[in-house]
């Protein structure tokens, strides 16, 4: 049986959990490196999903919505 695809919010929560564990400073070096790698993968995936959502919003709004980097 395959694992259900996690939602954006679930993956963000997982990333936040990883950050909290790393900030705690109690992980051994090898676990810290593994957590860092997992966190970077999650961060990249979340960033890509946000970029795709932003592009879709711009498309749907006919350019009426300002891109995030242009927002105040």
CNS distance restraints for C-alpha pairs under 8 A (distance, minus, plus):
assign (resid   6 and name CA) (resid  10 and name CA) 5.82 0.50 0.50
assign (resid   6 and name CA) (resid  11 and name CA) 6.25 0.50 0.50
assign (resid   7 and name CA) (resid  11 and name CA) 6.29 0.50 0.50
assign (resid   8 and name CA) (resid  12 and name CA) 6.13 0.50 0.50
assign (resid   8 and name CA) (resid  46 and name CA) 6.91 0.50 0.50
assign (resid   8 and name CA) (resid  49 and name CA) 7.99 0.50 0.50
assign (resid   9 and name CA) (resid  13 and name CA) 6.12 0.50 0.50
assign (resid  10 and name CA) (resid  14 and name CA) 6.21 0.50 0.50
assign (resid  11 and name CA) (resid  15 and name CA) 6.21 0.50 0.50
assign (resid  11 and name CA) (resid  42 and name CA) 6.85 0.50 0.50
assign (resid  11 and name CA) (resid  46 and name CA) 7.64 0.50 0.50
assign (resid  12 and name CA) (resid  16 and name CA) 6.21 0.50 0.50
assign (resid  12 and name CA) (resid  42 and name CA) 7.70 0.50 0.50
assign (resid  12 and name CA) (resid  46 and name CA) 7.34 0.50 0.50
assign (resid  13 and name CA) (resid  17 and name CA) 6.18 0.50 0.50
assign (resid  14 and name CA) (resid  18 and name CA) 6.29 0.50 0.50
assign (resid  15 and name CA) (resid  19 and name CA) 6.28 0.50 0.50
assign (resid  15 and name CA) (resid  39 and name CA) 5.67 0.50 0.50
assign (resid  15 and name CA) (resid  42 and name CA) 6.43 0.50 0.50
assign (resid  15 and name CA) (resid  43 and name CA) 7.24 0.50 0.50
assign (resid  16 and name CA) (resid  20 and name CA) 6.23 0.50 0.50
assign (resid  17 and name CA) (resid  21 and name CA) 6.28 0.50 0.50
assign (resid  18 and name CA) (resid  22 and name CA) 6.22 0.50 0.50
assign (resid  18 and name CA) (resid  35 and name CA) 6.26 0.50 0.50
assign (resid  18 and name CA) (resid  36 and name CA) 7.84 0.50 0.50
assign (resid  18 and name CA) (resid  39 and name CA) 6.49 0.50 0.50
assign (resid  19 and name CA) (resid  23 and name CA) 6.02 0.50 0.50
assign (resid  19 and name CA) (resid  39 and name CA) 7.56 0.50 0.50
assign (resid  20 and name CA) (resid  24 and name CA) 6.12 0.50 0.50
assign (resid  21 and name CA) (resid  25 and name CA) 7.08 0.50 0.50
assign (resid  21 and name CA) (resid  26 and name CA) 7.53 0.50 0.50
assign (resid  21 and name CA) (resid  27 and name CA) 7.30 0.50 0.50
assign (resid  22 and name CA) (resid  26 and name CA) 7.44 0.50 0.50
assign (resid  22 and name CA) (resid  27 and name CA) 6.76 0.50 0.50
assign (resid  22 and name CA) (resid  32 and name CA) 6.40 0.50 0.50
assign (resid  22 and name CA) (resid  35 and name CA) 7.42 0.50 0.50
assign (resid  22 and name CA) (resid  36 and name CA) 7.99 0.50 0.50
assign (resid  27 and name CA) (resid  31 and name CA) 5.87 0.50 0.50
assign (resid  27 and name CA) (resid  32 and name CA) 5.70 0.50 0.50
assign (resid  28 and name CA) (resid  32 and name CA) 6.10 0.50 0.50
assign (resid  29 and name CA) (resid  33 and name CA) 6.19 0.50 0.50
assign (resid  30 and name CA) (resid  34 and name CA) 6.28 0.50 0.50
assign (resid  31 and name CA) (resid  35 and name CA) 5.98 0.50 0.50
assign (resid  32 and name CA) (resid  36 and name CA) 6.01 0.50 0.50
assign (resid  33 and name CA) (resid  37 and name CA) 6.17 0.50 0.50
assign (resid  34 and name CA) (resid  38 and name CA) 6.19 0.50 0.50
assign (resid  35 and name CA) (resid  39 and name CA) 5.95 0.50 0.50
assign (resid  36 and name CA) (resid  40 and name CA) 6.09 0.50 0.50
assign (resid  37 and name CA) (resid  41 and name CA) 6.30 0.50 0.50
assign (resid  38 and name CA) (resid  42 and name CA) 6.22 0.50 0.50
assign (resid  39 and name CA) (resid  43 and name CA) 5.96 0.50 0.50
assign (resid  40 and name CA) (resid  44 and name CA) 6.10 0.50 0.50
assign (resid  41 and name CA) (resid  45 and name CA) 6.23 0.50 0.50
assign (resid  42 and name CA) (resid  46 and name CA) 6.03 0.50 0.50
assign (resid  43 and name CA) (resid  47 and name CA) 6.04 0.50 0.50
assign (resid  44 and name CA) (resid  48 and name CA) 6.16 0.50 0.50
assign (resid  45 and name CA) (resid  49 and name CA) 6.20 0.50 0.50
assign (resid  46 and name CA) (resid  50 and name CA) 6.17 0.50 0.50
assign (resid  47 and name CA) (resid  51 and name CA) 6.17 0.50 0.50
assign (resid  48 and name CA) (resid  52 and name CA) 6.20 0.50 0.50
assign (resid  49 and name CA) (resid  53 and name CA) 6.17 0.50 0.50
assign (resid  50 and name CA) (resid  54 and name CA) 6.10 0.50 0.50
assign (resid  51 and name CA) (resid  55 and name CA) 6.17 0.50 0.50
assign (resid  52 and name CA) (resid  56 and name CA) 6.15 0.50 0.50
assign (resid  53 and name CA) (resid  57 and name CA) 6.15 0.50 0.50
assign (resid  54 and name CA) (resid  58 and name CA) 6.21 0.50 0.50
assign (resid  54 and name CA) (resid  67 and name CA) 7.06 0.50 0.50
assign (resid  54 and name CA) (resid  68 and name CA) 7.73 0.50 0.50
assign (resid  55 and name CA) (resid  59 and name CA) 6.15 0.50 0.50
assign (resid  56 and name CA) (resid  60 and name CA) 6.08 0.50 0.50
assign (resid  57 and name CA) (resid  61 and name CA) 5.99 0.50 0.50
assign (resid  57 and name CA) (resid  65 and name CA) 7.18 0.50 0.50
assign (resid  58 and name CA) (resid  62 and name CA) 6.06 0.50 0.50
assign (resid  58 and name CA) (resid  63 and name CA) 4.99 0.50 0.50
assign (resid  58 and name CA) (resid  64 and name CA) 6.91 0.50 0.50
assign (resid  58 and name CA) (resid  65 and name CA) 5.76 0.50 0.50
assign (resid  58 and name CA) (resid  66 and name CA) 7.52 0.50 0.50
assign (resid  58 and name CA) (resid  67 and name CA) 7.40 0.50 0.50
assign (resid  59 and name CA) (resid  63 and name CA) 6.41 0.50 0.50
assign (resid  61 and name CA) (resid  65 and name CA) 6.16 0.50 0.50
assign (resid  66 and name CA) (resid  70 and name CA) 6.19 0.50 0.50
assign (resid  66 and name CA) (resid  71 and name CA) 6.36 0.50 0.50
assign (resid  67 and name CA) (resid  71 and name CA) 6.57 0.50 0.50
